[in-house]
Amino acid sequence: MTTVTEKIKTLCAGKNISAEDLAAGAGLKVEQVNRILDDERIPSLASLIKIARALGVRPGTFLDDSEELGPVVNRHADSFPAVTFTSHLTDNHSHMDFSSLAARKAGRNMEPFLIDIRPVADPGNSSSHEGEEFLFVLEGTIIVHYGREKYELHQGDSIYYDSIVNHLVTAGGDATAKILGIVYSPA
């Protein structure tokens, strides 16, 4: 299986894009891009979306295992390998594990994930990127920091927002929460 970092490196090489060019195109710091390329880490979701945009690909390109043209069916008994993105601008790992529900779907425009959100003392900084997000709480409680507002959502609650506004999602309380998250990012 090709890693996210390997796919970024391959696309950069194929398009003759340097780390500096990628950073400039994605609106990231060169240090961030070098950390991603050198450390074999998966960048934050916001950074991954910005990198995809700079490379002219959809964000799902980095998470695809295989591509199917027809519908992709996931059964309840199926296991979904989780991906933990690194925290925005830091060396720490994120407090969220993402399990893609459409990694095998070719040409998709949305990224549906099951996300486990662990409680942490310092979840890091908020982020922003082009597109929209929909979150539905399956278990537990989450706090969505959106711009200057804060929303507490419980099991069965949902939120839909423009992700260009700075946002951060954390677990509410001291228990892990599980959500269905759908991210749309224009190509």
N, C-alpha and C positions, 0 to 999 in steps of 0.2 A: 504494500500500500504506500502510495506516495504521500509525503507529509505536506502540510500547508506551506511550510517554508520552501520545500523543494519545488512546489508548483509556482510559488512567487519567483524563485530564482530562475526557473525554466522560462517563464513568461518574460521576465526582464532580459534574459539572454537572447531570446527569440526576437525581441523588439529593440535590442541594443540600448536598454535603459539602465543607467548607472544607479547606484544607491542614492546619489545626490539628486538625480533627475526624478527618481521615484518619490523621494521625500518632498521635492518641490511640487510635483504633480498631485500628490496626495494631501498636501498641506500639513505634513508631519516634519518633525525634526530629523535631521540626518542621523542623530544618535539613536532615535527610536527605530528607524529603518535598519541600521546596522545591527542593533540588538536583535531584531527579528531575524535578519539574514544570518547572523553569526551564531546565535544561541539556539537555533532550531525551536523557538517558541512560537506559539500561536498568538498573534497580536490580539488586542482588545477587539471586540466586535465592531466598534466604531472605526478603529484603525483599519481593520480588514475591509470594511466597506469603502473607505477612502482609497485604499490601495487598489481595490478592484476597479474603482472608477478611473484612477490614474492609468491603469493597464488596459482599460476598455473592455473589461469582462464583468460578468455578474458575480456577486459575492459567493454564490453557491459553487462556482468553479473550483474554489479552494477546498470545498468539503465533499465534492463528489467522489464516490468510489467507482461507480459504473453508471452508465446512462441508459435509461429505458425511455422509449418514445411514448408508450401508452401510460395508463395510470399506474401509480405505485401504491400497492396495498401493504399496510403494516398491520400485522395481527397482534393482539394483546399479548400473546405468548412470546412474540419476537423480542430479542434484546437489542437495544440501541446503544452502540458505544458512545460514551460521553466525551465531549471535547471541553477542556477548560481553557478559556482565553486568558492571556495575561492581563493584569490590571493596566489601566491607562497610564502611561508615563512612568511606571515603576517596575522593579524587578519582581514584585510579588505576584503570586497567582491570584486569580480572581476568586470571588466568593460564589461563583455560579458555574455549574456544569451544564453544558448544552448537549442534547441528544437530537440530532437532525431526524426529522420525520420524512424527508424527501431527498436524501442524498443520492438516490438512484434515478431521480426524475430529470430528464434532459430538458434544457431550455426553460427552466422555471423562472418566474419573476418574484416569487415570494419564498421566504425561508421559514418553514414551520419547525419549531423546536419544542421539546419537553425540557424544562429548565428546573434544576434543583438549586435553590438559593439558600446557602448556609448563613447563619448569623455570624457576623464578625464585628470586632470592635471598630475597625477602620476600613470601610469598603473601598476607599479611594475617592477619586474625583468623578464628577459627572462628565458626560461626553455628549457629543452631538454629531449627527451625520445626516445626509439627505435621506428622505424617505418617510415612512410611517411605521408604527408598531402597534400591535394589538396584543394585549396580555389578558389571560383568563386564569384566575386563581383556582387550582384544582385542590390544593391542600394548604392549610396554614394561613398565614397573613403576610402581606408584603407592604412595603412603603415605597411609593413612587415619588421621587423628588423631581418635579417638572418645572423648570424655570424657578420662580420664587415660591411656587405652591408645593404642598405636600399632601399626598393622598394615601390613606390607609385602606387597603383592600383585603377582604376576607374571602373564604371559600365561596365560589359562585359569582363573585364580583369580577368585573372586567374594566379595562381602560383602553382607549384607542387614542393615539396622539401623533403629532408631527414630530419626527425625531430630529429635526433641525434645531429644536429647542434643547438646551442642556437638560439632561435627564440622568437619573441614577435609580436603580431598583435594588432594594435591600430586603432582607427578611425582617418581618416585624416580630419582636420578642426574641426568645431564645430557642426557637424550634426552626428546623429546616422547612421551607415552603416549596411547593411544586406548582409550576405554572405552565400553561400552554402559551408560547410566545410566537407571534408571526411577524416577521420583519419584511417590509417591502422596501427595496432600494431601486430607484430608476437606473437603468443602464447607461 
